Amino acid sequence: MESRFTFLASSFPGDSTNRNEPAPIDDSSLLDAYSTAVTGAVERVSPSVVKIDVTASSSRRGGSGSGFVFTPDGLVLTNSHVVRGGSRFQLTFNDGQQALATLIGEDADTDTAVLRTDAPVLQPAVLGSSRTLRVGQLAIAVGNPFGFQFTVTAGVISALGRSMRSTTGRMMEEVIQTDAALNPGNSGGPLVNSRGEVIGINTATIVSAQGLCFAIGIDTAKFVASQLLQHGRVRRSWIGIAGQNVPLPRRLAYEYQLKEATGILVVSLQDGSPASRAGLRDGDIVTAIAGQPVAGIDALHHLLTAERAGIKLSLEVLRGVERLDLSITPETKPED
């Protein structure tokens, strides 16, 4: 008993006689790397971030939000809900510079808007890609809700390809979910990766859901911005589904020789929509339209151009373990 007691006693922490005791883990290098990544990303994007003060008509209240310059000639991306109903837009940069901006166009379906300013010496943000994002990677939300002092929060990408309903009742798609907290006034600011590249536009938070935060994918924003610059609005056709990006079952992808590893899970159908008339059901996975594979909602948006309205298109879906070939006729996107 005495020898056994001596053995157990020697294994207590701090006993110098226990030479097998592992050394304490030092996390300082990991914390330093994380801090360096965040601070470096913020330093790269902060010169492009602006506070937007909106003066509205007498029938609506003004407000403020955030945005960021994305071209050298003064184009600014922000949220549609930040600028909606505004008659005057004043930008405040991180260095205190102020300038007026004009509204080029907005798209409530994606909560995206483009402004133009003549402010001198602009440093545009570098736009990344939301298509290559992975769940778990670092995400940094930057905004400028308090004038000269912008705010920074960091977290990870929690989910991709979400659908959510905006404050106007419209269904927004290709939404990034993150746990990087959004402060009041951060709407319209950039969500960036560890390299300081913009991967999304911060758009909403659900406080009652433990602070879930959302951003519009930058690939969607690029497409919308190009449409707004060309036409002043987004010209699109419509099939009437709310969807979510999902990975395809490997066995089915191999069996049916599908070209993409992901597709669009149909979450809901709008009554009387082209998708409803085509025979789509909740739970179907759309894999291709018009012979083109669709890896996600962003790809579907690019294929549903205004020119395709009224034209019958092929539609490939997975329903359970079966692959179905349907026909669908998109319609001109209704204004609501």
C-alpha positions, 0 to 999 in steps of 0.5 A: 500500500505504501509503495502504491501511494508513493507512485500515485503521489508522484503523479500530482501536477507540480511534482518534480519527480514525475518526468513524464508530465507533458509540458503546458500547451502554449497557445500564444503563437496561435493567438498571435497569428489570429490577431495578425490575420484580423488586423492585417485584413482590417488595415487593407479594407478600412480605407474603403469603408464609409458611413452613409448618412441618408436624408429622406423625404418628409414622408420617411425617416432618414438613417445611416448605414455603412458601405465600401468603395469598390472601384477607383472612380467612386462606386460604392456598394451598400444595402438597398434598405440603407438607401431606400427612400433617400433623397440625399446621401453623405459619405464619411470616410475613415480619415474624416473626409466627407462627400456627397453621393448619388444613387445609381440603382438598388435591388431589393431582392438581393438587398444591394445598392450602388452609389457613386461619389466624386470624392478624391483619392479613393482606395477601393476594396479588393473583391474576392469570391463567395463561390470558393468559401468554406464553412469554418473559415475566418470572416471579419465584419467591418462597418462605420456606424459611428463616423470616424470610428469604424467597428470590427467583429470577427467570427467564422462562416457558419453556413452557405447558400441560405435563403432568408426573407428581408424586411420588405417580405422579399426572399433573399438567396445566396446568403452567407451565415456568420457568427461575426456580430453586426453592430447597429449601423453595420448594414452595407459594410464589407464582410472580408476574409483573412486577406482583406478581400470582400466576400459579402455585404453585411445585411441583417442580424437575428438577435433573438436567434443568439445573434445569427448574422447574414451577408449577401455573397459578393458574387451575387453583388457583382452580378447585381452591380453590373445590372444596375450600372447597365440598366438601373435595375436588375433584369431577370426572369423568375421561376418562383422557388426559395432554395438552399445550396446543398452537397449532392449525394456522392453515389447519385452524383457518380451514377448520373454523372453530374458535373457539379458536387452541389445543387439547389434544395427546393425549400418552398414554392410560390403558388402559381409560379412556373416551378409549381406548374412544372411539377417541382416539389419541396425537397427536390434538388435542382442540378441543371437548367437549360442544359447548364449545371447549377451548383448553387443559387448564384449560378441560377440567377446568372442563367435566369436572364430577362431574355429567357422569360417565356421560353421553355427550358429543360430542368433536371432535378433529383427527387430521392434517388431518381433523376427527373427531366422536367420542363419549365417556362420562366416568367418576367420577374414580377415587381412587388 
